Each structure stands twice: as structure tokens, then as C-alpha cells.
Amino acid sequence: MFSIERLRILRELADRGTVAAVATALSMTPSAVSQQLKVLAREAGVALLEPDGRRVRLTDAGQALVLRADDVLAAMDRATTEMATYRGSPRGQVRVASFPSGAALLLPPVLTALAGSGVQIVAGDEDLLPSEAGKLLADYDIVLAHRDERAPALAGPRLSARVLMREPIDVVVAPAHPLAHRRSVWPEELAAESWVSVRGGFPVDDVLNSIATITGVRPRITQRVNDFRVIETLVAAGHGVALMPRFAVVHPQLSVLSLAGVRAARVYEIITRPQAHRRPAIAAVLDAFDSAAQAVTARRARDS
């Protein structure tokens, strides 16, 4: 019989990569972590770790046991929370990570919907590259991530990802810009512009690269900033034009132009462990995110 706590340590190693990181996360010493992993290997009767330079990595058997550990630990979480349902509504703490602009849009209505429900959201703002968002499941139950709609969805045996909503990406220009009176713009008309963009690898930059492919002109990027409020103020002051997600634009002086001839958007993705939705508290938070996204989409459709 495997120890639940030792299975948890093995899963932490799979998530975090080093014994030192596991020790920090679990408030243990590295030697204690190593000792528990050795005991687990004896329980399994097979090597779970192998040397990898000065570190260790999971063997094939170790990787297989991690998948079973996910199932066991998820079942334990469900058992704990399901017992709480006999005392009333779903309750408990749910850790939620979200990228900043997504949190600004969806987190307030989610918190409002769950107020007084017994479900406590512990929110964190995390802005990782879309391909790395799954790593946040080491510390969170739910991850709200974003990616270019043409990019592949995250996939893997230890995570579940689904699209929550779609958000168009538009061009924003200063009020004195020659294009400010327009409602849309063709990519070819932007070839000579100076751009304020985000760091490489994020959805907005992916769309800018698509524009470069269409025009055959490499964009002249003067600044790279991941904070959309900063981008807005730079554009409003005449320091370039920018691409921005439609629902993130709040600066009253900016002109917003849709991109003609280009399907430009980012999608919001909800990422969890595969069986996480079976925990009542997590299911309640997922439902609240669904409702918030549907309300935003319906409201924007009425306003457009």
C-alpha cells in the first residue's frame, strides 16, 4: 500500500523538477524528501528515479506512478469535499491563477457569484507564456490562461484544457493619428508604423507576427511591455500604435480599429487536473467562470 503523503511528494517532484523545490513547497528538508522518495521506491518495488547530471528525473515507472498519484490524490480531495456537502453547500478553498487582463475582466463577477457560498477563492496573477501555463497546476487548482486562437491547445495526460471564450484583437491608435477616424484597417496600411507590443510568445505578439507575414515587412517595435495600461498610455501619447485585446481597452482617448482580412483573436482557456471538476468547490468556481464569460460575450455583442 502506497503512502498518500509519499505519492504527494512524488507528484510535487514531477511538477517542480527538483528535490530542493519540493522541499521548499512542502516545508521539508531536501534530505527528508529524498528519504520519502526512497521509501516509496521500496513500496513500489521498482526504481522511480534515475540520475540526471547533478539532479534526478523520473524513470518510466516513476512517470506511470505519477499518473496514478494524480488519480489517488484527486479522489482524496473529492472524498474530503464531498463529506462537506453533507453539512451544506460545496465549500472549501480553491486556488485560481489568471493572467492580469483576464483577471480584471472575469474575476470580479466570479467572486461576486460565489460570495457567501462557502467557496473561498485564493487568487494569484500569473503571466506565463501560453505553452508554460500548465506548470501553474503545481500551485493552483484552476488556471485561466490565454493563447492565440490559431495556436494548439495545451494537452497532456496530467491536465485538462478547454476554451472559455474568444476575444478579438484590435489596433489602437492615438486620437491625432491619421487612421483615428477609421473603423477598420488593412494590415498593409500598418507596414510603416512603429509598434508598442508585448513580450514575444504572447498572443498579441503572435498576431503582430501574422501581420508581418501578410505584409512582408518586419514590424518596427519600439517598446515591449506586458502591462496593457502602460501600452495604452504610450499609444495615447503618440509613441506608436499597438495591438490590444478588445475587452482590455479602457483608455477613453484611443481609437480602436478592427483588423480587416485577418482573423485575429486570443482565446481564454481554463486548465485543471483531469478530474478536478469532480470536486464540488472547484466545479462551483468553473461554473462561475462559465457564467462570467457568457455574460461578457453577450454584453459586448449587444454593444457592437
N, C-alpha and C positions, 0 to 999 in steps of 0.2 A: 504494500500500500504506500503510495507516494504521499509525502507531507505537502499539505496545501501551501504552507509558507515557503517550502523549498521550490515548489512549482512557480510561485510568485517571483522568487529570486531569479529563476531561470528565464522567465518571461521578461523581467527587467533587463537582464543581460542581452537578450535578443533585441530589445527596444533601444538600449542605451550604448551598447557596443563594448564597454569596458567594465572591469570589476570595480575600478575606482568610482565610476559614475553611478553604478548600482549602489555601492556603499553610501555615497552621498545622498542618493534619493531615498534610501531606506533607513538612514541614520544608523548605519552599521560600520564596522571597521572592514577594510578590504580583506583582512585575514579571515574574519568571520564569514564573509560572503564566499570566499574560496572554500572554506571548510564545509559550508552547507551545500555547495555545488558538488563537492567530492562525495558527501553522504548521498546526495540524490543520484549520482552515477552508480554508487553501490546498490541503491534501491532498484535502479533500472537494470543493473547487470550488464551495462554496455557503456563505452566511453561516450560522454556527451560533449566534451570539449577537446580541442587539439591546439597545439602551439601555433601562433601566427606572428612570427617575429618576437617582439617583447610582450605581445598580448596573447589572448586566446580567442578562438572562434568556435562556433557550434559545429559539431560534426553533423552528418546527415541524420543520425539518430537524435541528436540534440534538436535539430530543426523540427523533426517529426514530433518530438515530445512537447516542444513549444506550442504547436498547433493544438495538441490535446490539453495543454495547460490553459490555453485561451478558453477552451470549452468548459473545463472544470471551474476556473475562476469566474467565468460568466454565470455558470449555474449557481455557484455560491452567492454571487451578488443578487441573482434573481430570487434565490431562496430567502435571503435576508429581507429584501424589499417586499416580496410577496407576503411575508409574515406581517409586514406593516400594514398591508391592505386590510387585514382583519381588524385592525384598530382604526380604520378610517380610509381616507383617500390616499393615493400614491404620495409618498413623501420621501425626503432624503436630499442629499446634496448631489448636484450634477455639475461637473466641471466643463465649461464651454470655452473653447478658443475660437477667436474670429479675427479676420483682418480688419483694420480700423474702419474703413469706409463701410464695410458690410455691417460691422457692429453698430455704427452710427445710424444705419438705416433700419435694422431689424431688431437689435437688442432691446430698445425701449418698449416696443409693443409686446415682445416676448415676456419681459419682466412684468409688464402690466397684466398680461393674461394669466400669469402664474402667481400673482400676488395673493397671499392668503391660502394658497393651495397645499402648503406643507412641503412643496418642492423648492429648494433653495439653489439658485444658480450662482456658481462662483465663476465669474467671467475673467478671461485674460485676453489681451490683444496681442496677436502674433501675426507677423507678416513675413512668412517664409515663401520661397519660390514654390509655385504650384506643385512641382514634382516632389517636393520635400514635405508637403503638408501632413502626410501620413505619419511622419515621425512624432507629431504632436500627441498622438494617441498614447504615448508613454506617460503623459501627464494630464491628459484630458479625456473625458468621456465622449464629447462631441466636438468636432472641428468644422467650423464654417470656413471653407476655402474658396478661391476663385481661380479661373483659368480662361484662356482664350477659348471660344466655343469650338474652334477647329482643332484644338489640342486634345489628345486622348485623355479619357477619364483615368483617374487613379485606379489601379487594380492590384489585387494580391490576395493570398489566402487568409491574411490576418486583418483585412479591413473591408469595409463595405462603403461604397460611394454612390450617391445619387444626385442628380441635378435638382436644385431647389427652384431656381428662377433664372431668367435671362435678362441682361441689362445692356442696351445698345451703348456703343462708344461713339462719341461725337467730337467734333472740332470746336474748340473755344478760342475766341479772338477778342482783342481789346475793342472798346467802343469806337475808337478812331481808325481801326483797321479797314482797308478798302473792301474787305469781304463782310464787314459787320452787318450790312443791310440784307444779306442773303439768308435763305433758309437752308440751303444745302450747298455743297461744294464738291467738285470732282477732284480726285487725287492729283491729277496732272496740274491743277491750279495751285497746288501746295508745294510744288517741287523746289521753289526758290525760298521757301520760308525758313526761318530759324525756329527751332523747336525747344520747348521745355518738356522733358519726358521723365519717366520713372526709370528705375534701375533695370538693367537687362534681365530678361526672363519672366517679367510680369506681363499680364495680359495687355495692358496699354502699349507696352513696347513691342509686343508681338504684332499688334495692328499697325504700328508705325513701320515695322519691317515689311509688312504686306504692302503698304503704300509705296515703299522704296522699290519693291519688286515690280509693281504696276508701272511706276514712272521711270524706272531705270536710273533714278537719281538717289544717291546715298543721302539721307537726311542730315542736315547740319544741326546737331544737338548742342545747345549752349549750356544747358544745366540738366542735371539728373537729380530729382527729388522725389521721394516716395510719399510725401505728405501732400494731398490734393489741395489743402488750404493754402500752402505755400505756392504751389503751382498756379492757383487762381490769382493770387496777388501779383506774381511775376508777370503773368499774361496781362492782367488789367493795367499794369504799369508800362506795358509796351515792350517787354523783354522777350517776345516771341509768341508763338501760338502753341497750342497743346491739344492732345487728345485726352478726353476725360470720360469716365463712365457717366451716363446721363443723369442718374439719380444722385450723383455726388456733387453736381454743380449747384452751388448756393450763392456765389458772388453776384450781386444784383447788376453789376455793370457789364458783365461778359455777354457776348453774343454767342449763341450755341447753334452750330450748323451741323446737319446730318451729312454723312459721307454718301455721296451718290455713287452707285455702281459697285459698292463694296458692302459685303455683309460683315459688319464689324460689331462685335459684342463680346462680353465676358459672361460666363455662367457662374452662378453660385452653386457650390457643391457642399453637401452635408456628408461628413466622413465619420464613421463609427467602427467599433469592432463588429464582426458579423452578426452576433446575437444580442447586441446591446439593446435593441428596441424591445426585447422581451422583459427588460427591467422597467417596471411601471413608471418610475420617476423620469427615466430617460425618454420613454415613449411620450410622456406628457410634454417634455421640452421639444421633442421632434414635432409633435402636433402643433405646438405654439409657433414654431418656426414656419411650418407649412402655412398656417393661417396668416402670419405676418407677411410672408412673401406674396400670397394670393391677394392680400389687401393692397400692397404696394403696386403690384402689377395692374390690378383693376383701377386703382386711383389714377395711375399715370396714363392708362388707356383713355379714361374719361377726359383728362386734361389735354391730351394731344389732339 
